[in-house]
Amino acid sequence: MKLLKKMMQVVLATFFFGLLGTSTVFADDSVGWQFVQENGRTYYKKGDLKETYWRVIDGKYYYFDPLSGEMVVGWQYIPAPHKGVTIGPSPRIEISLRPDWFYFGQDGVLQEFVGKQVLEAKTATNTNKHHGEEYDSPAEK
């Protein structure tokens, strides 16, 4: 269970790392929803309404703080109340955002590995999966 939680945290961090390379594109529609910068912060607004949580805009995923509506960028830890990841209204157990894997140590620092790494897995629930590969039975691990 802890490994699954850590993997989901890594997936979220990987997703936000990917957002670092994107640039904010302001919408052409001046009366509809558009990206707006206020006091150095970016929001997606329509009038006084601000978007919150996950949104897909022009085919790209964005996350907006649920309280302030500010666009969140960079490495972030966003606690998930349930197993899996929610992007939009439907929960997803597996998600592939980038082919890269990232590992964080117990201190939360990103570890730099070169080549394939085998990490010890301790879970309370057998999902018949190990590093994203499906096995016929737990004995094959």
C-alpha positions in Angstrom: 0.0 0.0 0.0 2.8 2.4 0.9 4.5 1.6 -2.5 1.3 2.3 -4.3 0.9 5.6 -2.5 4.5 6.5 -3.3 4.1 5.6 -6.9 1.0 7.8 -7.2 2.9 10.6 -5.6 5.7 10.1 -8.2 3.1 10.0 -11.0 1.7 13.3 -9.8 5.1 14.9 -9.4 6.0 13.6 -12.9 2.9 15.2 -14.3 3.7 18.6 -12.8 7.3 18.3 -13.9 5.9 18.0 -17.4 3.9 21.2 -16.9 7.1 23.1 -16.3 8.0 22.8 -20.0 4.7 24.3 -21.2 4.0 27.9 -21.8 0.8 29.7 -20.9 -1.3 30.5 -24.0 -3.9 33.2 -23.6 -7.2 32.5 -25.2 -8.4 34.5 -28.1 -12.0 34.5 -26.8 -12.2 37.8 -24.9 -15.8 37.2 -23.6 -15.3 33.5 -22.6 -12.9 31.6 -20.5 -9.3 32.9 -20.7 -6.0 32.9 -18.9 -5.5 36.0 -16.9 -2.5 37.2 -14.9 -3.1 39.1 -11.7 -0.3 40.1 -9.3 2.1 37.6 -10.9 -0.4 34.7 -10.6 -2.2 33.0 -13.5 -5.9 32.1 -13.4 -8.3 30.7 -15.9 -11.3 33.0 -15.6 -14.7 33.9 -17.1 -15.7 37.2 -15.5 -15.4 36.7 -11.8 -15.5 32.9 -12.0 -12.2 31.0 -11.6 -11.5 27.4 -12.6 -10.4 25.0 -9.9 -9.0 21.5 -9.7 -8.0 19.6 -12.9 -9.0 21.0 -16.3 -8.2 20.1 -19.9 -7.7 23.3 -21.9 -6.8 23.0 -25.6 -5.8 19.4 -25.1 -3.4 20.1 -22.1 -4.0 19.2 -18.5 -3.8 22.1 -15.9 -4.3 22.0 -12.2 -5.8 25.1 -10.4 -5.7 25.5 -6.6 -9.1 24.5 -5.3 -9.3 27.5 -2.9 -7.6 30.3 -4.8 -8.0 29.2 -8.4 -4.3 30.0 -9.1 -2.7 27.8 -11.7 -0.3 25.4 -10.0 3.1 24.7 -11.7 6.3 22.9 -10.8 6.8 20.0 -8.5 3.8 19.7 -6.1 2.5 17.2 -3.6 -1.3 17.0 -3.9 -2.8 14.6 -1.4 -5.4 12.2 -2.9 -8.2 11.1 -0.6 -8.7 7.8 -2.5 -6.6 5.1 -4.2 -5.5 6.1 -7.7 -5.6 9.4 -9.4 -8.5 11.6 -10.4 -8.2 13.7 -13.5 -11.7 15.1 -14.3 -14.7 13.3 -12.9 -13.5 9.7 -13.3 -10.9 8.0 -11.0 -8.1 6.1 -12.8 -6.0 3.4 -11.1 -3.2 3.5 -13.7 -2.0 6.5 -15.6 0.9 7.0 -18.0 2.0 10.6 -18.3 5.6 10.2 -19.3 7.9 7.3 -19.9 10.3 8.4 -17.2 10.2 7.1 -13.6 11.3 9.2 -10.6 12.1 7.9 -7.2 12.0 10.0 -4.0 13.9 8.9 -0.8 12.4 8.9 2.7 13.5 12.5 3.0 11.5 13.5 0.0 14.6 14.3 -2.1 14.6 13.2 -5.8 17.1 10.3 -6.2 19.3 10.2 -9.3 19.6 6.7 -10.7 21.3 5.5 -13.9 20.0 2.4 -15.5 17.4 -0.1 -14.2 16.7 -0.2 -10.5 14.9 -2.9 -8.5 13.1 -1.5 -5.5 11.7 -3.6 -2.7 7.9 -3.7 -2.8 5.8 -4.0 0.4 2.1 -4.0 -0.1 -0.9 -5.2 1.9 -2.9 -5.9 -1.2 -1.9 -8.2 -4.0 -2.7 -6.5 -7.3 -1.0 -9.1 -9.4 1.1 -6.3 -10.9 4.7 -5.4 -10.4 6.1 -2.2 -11.9 3.1 -2.0 -14.3 3.5 -5.6 -15.7 0.7 -8.1 -15.3 1.5 -11.6 -14.0 -0.6 -14.7 -14.1 -0.1 -15.4 -10.4 1.7 -13.9 -7.5 4.1 -16.8 -7.5 5.6 -15.6 -10.8 7.0 -12.5 -9.2 
